[in-house]
Amino acid sequence: AQSVTQLGSHVSVSEGALVLLRCNYSSSVPPYLFWYVQYPNQGLQLLLKYTSAATLVKGINGFEAEFKKSETSFHLTKPSAHMSDAAEYFCAVSAIQGAQKLVFGQGTRLTINP
Amino acid sequence: EPEVTQTPSHQVTQMGQEVILRCVPISNHLYFYWYRQILGQKVEFLVSFYNNEISEKSEIFDDQFSVERPDGSNFTLKIRSTKLEDSAMYFCASVGDSTDTQYFGPGTRLTVL
């Protein structure tokens, strides 16, 4: 069984500040991990993914995440927030045996203050 | 860039009516999924489909739900008799044979009155 916990349903940062969105997972098998972003009234867009290669993963829009097996974490970071980063962010886990369902966390709404 | 499309973008229906939500996955993809997101809640898996049959379904996906790939391009989700609690955003996703990434459509917002 797999599950994802995202700590903090709402995160607010100032423009230019560090963004840190937390994700912890539970998986009985080696996982694939994903971050998706959802802008208002839009679908889910893949930000980045970990698929058992490099543990530090770089994605689109300057985001990156680090897979830490010992901490069962996959936190999302961005050094300098931009107003356009305001959105809902979802962490998801799947098993590695190809094309498995995604199990999502509750989501974190990121607000950027000018 | 290829993308997953969904129609309609918004569907309003009366309780007890049947609805069909349509998806066109990316053309060379082989695995297809439906997820739903009730307002304010997380995205939940409904069903996965491969080789013209259901490969996995969640407990949400009861006898009121069905999926079909009627031709080489469309992938549909049917709800036979809608309930108020079926109101949600429904997302279709697809995966190719050589990728591990699910690509999502923009969603269909279903409102049951």
HADDOCK unambig.tbl for C-alpha pairs under 7 A between the chains (distance, minus, plus):
assign (segid A and resid 42 and name CA) (segid B and resid 106 and name CA) 5.60 0.50 0.50
assign (segid A and resid 43 and name CA) (segid B and resid 104 and name CA) 6.66 0.50 0.50
assign (segid A and resid 43 and name CA) (segid B and resid 105 and name CA) 6.05 0.50 0.50
assign (segid A and resid 43 and name CA) (segid B and resid 106 and name CA) 3.98 0.50 0.50
assign (segid A and resid 43 and name CA) (segid B and resid 107 and name CA) 5.86 0.50 0.50
assign (segid A and resid 44 and name CA) (segid B and resid 104 and name CA) 5.86 0.50 0.50
assign (segid A and resid 98 and name CA) (segid B and resid 100 and name CA) 6.12 0.50 0.50
assign (segid A and resid 99 and name CA) (segid B and resid 31 and name CA) 6.80 0.50 0.50
assign (segid A and resid 99 and name CA) (segid B and resid 95 and name CA) 6.50 0.50 0.50
assign (segid A and resid 99 and name CA) (segid B and resid 100 and name CA) 5.95 0.50 0.50
assign (segid A and resid 101 and name CA) (segid B and resid 45 and name CA) 6.86 0.50 0.50
assign (segid A and resid 102 and name CA) (segid B and resid 45 and name CA) 6.92 0.50 0.50
assign (segid A and resid 104 and name CA) (segid B and resid 42 and name CA) 6.62 0.50 0.50
assign (segid A and resid 104 and name CA) (segid B and resid 43 and name CA) 6.00 0.50 0.50
assign (segid A and resid 104 and name CA) (segid B and resid 44 and name CA) 6.96 0.50 0.50
assign (segid A and resid 105 and name CA) (segid B and resid 42 and name CA) 6.38 0.50 0.50
assign (segid A and resid 106 and name CA) (segid B and resid 41 and name CA) 6.51 0.50 0.50
assign (segid A and resid 106 and name CA) (segid B and resid 42 and name CA) 4.64 0.50 0.50
assign (segid A and resid 107 and name CA) (segid B and resid 42 and name CA) 6.44 0.50 0.50
